[in-house]
Amino acid sequence: MIGRYSREEMAKIWDLNSKFDYYLQVELAVCDAYAQLGTIPTDAAKQIRQNAKFSIERIDEIEKEVRHDVIAFLTCVNESLGDLGRYVHVGLTSSDVIDTAFALQIKDSGEIILEDLNKTIKTLKELAKKHKNTICIGRSHGIHAEVMTFGVKLCSWIDILERQKDNFSHALEQIRVGQISGPVGTYSNISPEIEEITCKNLGLKPARVSTQIIARDYHAYFMQSLALIASVIEQFATEIRHLQRTEVLELEEGFGKGQKGSSAMPHKKNPVLSENLCGLARVVRANSIAALENIPLWHERDISHSSAERIIFPDSLILVDFMLNRFNSVMENIVVHEDNMLKNTDKFGGIVFSQKVLLSLTAKGLTREESYRIVQRNALDAFQNNGDFRANLLNDSEVTNLLSSDEIEQIFDKQAFLQNIETIYSRVLG
């Protein structure tokens, strides 16, 4: 189980039986609203709620003849209700049921995603606290830049993921709308009060306007929020993949007892989980494009969006649920090679301390251009000849005429780079 949920529960929300069960929830809520306003007998609404049922097999059988899934569903339900069936689907159009039920499916799925996000953020925060002072090298363009800590890197991930949680929460709240407004959304045969009561009882808000369907910019916005979550997971997974490269080896995915990395090369331990996450992110992003293309429909409605939504919504929600849980598992089991992180900061005699040397020389009176020339000459010599930057400085008279050996040694103090990370931590972890 994942908290209160499991991945199987997410999938269940989107199976065929559940879809029709959500349809039934909407129809029953409308009957209850009619009863509350006195339009149908209260006892009739109670009996409908007690007796209404359907079977997938019977719906399929009816649909083969009528070629309309909502009519097939209603016909099947009415077979269980007898004369009470006359109170069902009064004044509604199919999209009232479909779109309102769809909103319920998204709402229930979204609660699972939020729980996944909370759990993953918690895991990252625990790691960030543990590695607050774990020194590593920061990189720009894939090249060593300056000293930082692994914890600061994780703070960046937390900040990004919390922002996506806020974005997703907003999108989830935006799409929490239903409609019970009849053909072309004009309430021609149903009262707006029925819509208001129905939506309230279902935990939804009435759409301000529905044109027989709920406008698809709601759905596109929601899908974009899923694509953003998938994309930042890919961002993190890509970093793990880079840091697991043999010549870097600062991080490794956990490797289970008996696990094998290659059919041909027994030494291999590959970042397969992170690679998998990168591939799945592409699917979610592609689905978000289909959601954008569902926005322009003909006039008050067509159904060109429907066929795509039956694929992209369950697929994307199930995938993001899976991706968050997989990424969380990767981070719970991540192997941090602290020795290699430290060793990489010292490559070529600490060339990543070049800015500190530059600033020290300018503080002694050299122009920035003069300082840059001296430091770059010594750094590139170390880099190109597998040499030692610090030793080069100690042997360069242009440097030693201005800086003592003790001053040079102080420049290479890694802790000096970390003097302000508490500010970052206070912002992210409080």
Disulfide bonds with the S-S distance in Angstrom:
none
